[in-house]
């Protein structure tokens, strides 16, 4: 039986993917908290845009 070892490139790709996922989760939480703070009546930003902002920023972070 032959044992196959992962190449260093495969390990690097898995680490990069994990980091991107963690960064996306952190960014989602950060933008979600910021969106709650921006829902002040004095700021004329539609609430639908603020609700969309965390998901949109996470998608953009994962695409980059």
Residue pairs with C-beta under 8 A, 6 or more apart in sequence:
20 61
20 62
21 62
23 61
24 58
24 61
24 62
25 58
27 54
27 57
27 58
27 61
28 54
28 55
28 57
28 58
29 54
31 53
31 54
31 57
31 58
32 54
34 53
35 50
35 51
35 53
35 54
38 45
38 50
39 47
39 50
